Structures are given as structure tokens and as C-alpha cells.
Amino acid sequence: MQLLVVICRRGVPVGVSQARSATHCTDMRGSTAGLADTLASGSRAHAALLECADALFASLVVAPAVVTYWKSTWTLMDLYVLPDDPVGSAAACAAFGLCCDLLFSVFQTQLSKYLRPERGRLTYYIVSRLCTGVAGVACVGAWRGVWNLLNECTGDSARTLLSTTAAATLSLAALRALRNICAAPFAVAVDSPQDYFDVPTMFRTVGTI
């Protein structure tokens, strides 16, 4: 699923080992699509070439594809989710998206535990991709819902836009979560079985529910 919320905190996260913390921060930093082992095993020139190709692939292929998916899904919601009620449509999308995000965050440990390739590759592949599909729609829905609620409820004057931008930026900076403003499509995740259902959270706590 790899819903990326780019938050890397210094020190040892609550309830997680130092090693896992380092792994998460490394995964969240760049766009390398699983090429770390390959890069480490070749010559420096070979590694530099692969790193350049990886960056180009992430920037010129993955990022536009993500934006295309978002734009298309957003437009479909405009057409089919309460099109005659802008506020209701935005509220419905926001509620659906944020609730799904909450559920995936709470149950990520259970999903990772029970949905594994060794328990059945076909079942794992189908269910994991269905979860990704739902999570993708929910992610766009959350964006669209909050975005359109702001449009409908606060207006679009320069003063309002500047104040809301400043408030959001300062809030994220105070929470040490400012990097989230440049998450997707600038963060690339790979569909690998390891940590497929991980949803990074603020304090990296381990689910016990």
C-alpha cells in the first residue's frame, strides 16, 4: 500500500528499535526504487549511472503517472459524488478518505501479519492490490474533500489564502512534519512484500490492536 507520509524524526521512535527507525528514515528519504543492493555491488561509475537513471525514472515516469491518477480520480469524484451539492460532496470525500486513512493506520500490523505471500501468493496479490486501490481513492478523496471544503467555506481572497497557508505551514513546522508538503508524487514506494501495508505515522508506534 505504501501510503507515504514523509516524517523522519531524530532519535529512537516510540516503541520501535533503532534499526527499524534508521530503515524507515532511509526508505522515506529518496526515490531509489529498491536499487540499493545493486548500487552497492557495482563500480562507482555503474552506481552513478543507475542512480541517475533511477532519479529520471522517478521524476519523469512515476511522478506524472501519479499526478494523472490523482487528476482522473478527482474528476470522477466531481462527476459522481453529489455533483449538485459542493459542500456535501467535499464533506463526503473528506470523511471517506480520512476514515480509511485511520483504519489503514490502526490495522496495518494485522494486515502485514495475516496477508503475506507465503500464506498464499494469489490471495496476497489480489487483496494487497485491492487495498492499494481503496487507499488510493481514499487518499484522493481526503485531498479533494479538505481542498473543496476550504474553497467553499473560506473563499479565495488573497488575505484568506495567505493566512491559511501560513497557519498550515507553521503548524506542520511546529510538529516537525513540514516534509509532508512534498510527499507524493516526490516520494516513490515499491510494491514489494516487505512492509507493503506499512503506513508511517508520527511516532512510529507499533500497533497492538
ZIRAZI-V15591 format. One record per pair of residues at least 4 apart in sequence whose ideal C-beta (glycine too) atoms are under 8 Angstrom apart, sorted by the first residue. I is the first residue (numbers start at 1). J is the second residue. Records with the same first field share a line. If there is no record, write none. Layout:
# ZIRAZI-V15591
I->J, J
This chain:
# ZIRAZI-V15591
1->104, 128, 131, 132, 135, 196, 197, 198, 199
2->132, 189, 190, 191, 195, 196, 198
3->101, 104, 135, 139, 199, 200
4->28, 183, 184, 187, 189, 200
5->180, 183, 199, 200, 201
6->28, 179, 180, 182, 183, 187, 200
7->28, 176, 177, 179, 180, 200, 201, 202
8->24, 25, 28, 29, 179
9->13, 176, 202, 203, 204
11->21
12->16, 17, 18, 21
13->20, 21, 24, 203, 204, 205
14->203, 204, 205
15->203, 204, 205, 206
16->20, 21, 24, 204, 205, 206
17->21
18->22
19->23
20->24, 204
21->25, 204
22->26
23->27
24->28, 200, 204
25->29
27->195
28->187, 200
31->54, 55, 58, 59, 62, 186, 187, 188
32->36, 39, 51, 54, 188
33->54, 57, 58, 62, 188, 190
34->190, 192
35->39, 50, 51, 54
36->40
37->41
38->42, 50
39->47, 50, 51
40->47
42->46, 47, 50
43->47
44->48
45->49
46->50
47->51
48->52
49->53
50->54
51->55
52->56
53->57
54->58
55->59
56->60
57->61, 62
58->62, 63, 188
59->63
60->64
61->65
62->66, 185, 188
63->67, 185, 186
64->68, 185
65->69
66->70, 184, 185
67->71, 185
68->72
69->73, 136, 140
70->74, 140, 143
71->75
72->76
73->77, 136, 137, 140
74->78, 140, 143, 144
75->79
76->80
77->81, 89, 93, 140, 141, 144
78->83, 89
79->83
81->89, 92, 93
82->88, 89, 92
83->89
85->89
86->90, 148, 152
87->91, 149, 152, 153
88->92
89->93, 148
90->94, 144, 145, 146, 147, 148, 149, 151, 152
91->95, 145, 149
92->96, 145
93->97, 141, 142, 144, 145, 148
94->98, 141, 142, 144, 145, 146, 149
95->99, 145
96->100, 138, 141, 142, 145
97->101, 138, 139, 140, 141, 142, 143, 144, 145
98->102, 142, 145
99->103, 138
100->104, 134, 135, 138, 141, 142
101->105, 135, 138, 139, 142, 199
102->106
103->107
104->108, 111, 131, 135, 138, 197, 199
105->199, 201
106->207, 209
107->111, 207, 209
108->112, 197, 198, 199, 207
109->113, 206, 207, 208, 209
110->114, 207, 209
111->115, 131, 197
112->116, 195, 196, 197, 198
114->119
115->119, 123, 124, 127, 128, 197
116->124, 193
117->121, 124, 125, 193
119->123, 124
120->124
121->125
122->126
123->127
124->128, 193
125->129
126->130
127->131
128->132, 191, 196, 197
129->133
130->134
131->135, 197
132->136, 191
133->137
134->138
135->139
136->140
137->141
138->142
139->143, 184
140->144
141->145
142->146
143->147
144->148
145->149
146->150
147->151
148->152
149->153
150->154, 164
151->155, 156
154->160, 164
155->160
156->160, 161
157->161
158->162
159->163
160->164
161->165
162->166
163->167
164->168
165->169
166->170
167->171
168->172
169->173, 178, 181
170->174
171->175
172->177, 178, 180, 181
173->178
175->202
177->202
179->183
182->186
183->187
191->196
192->196
200->204
201->205
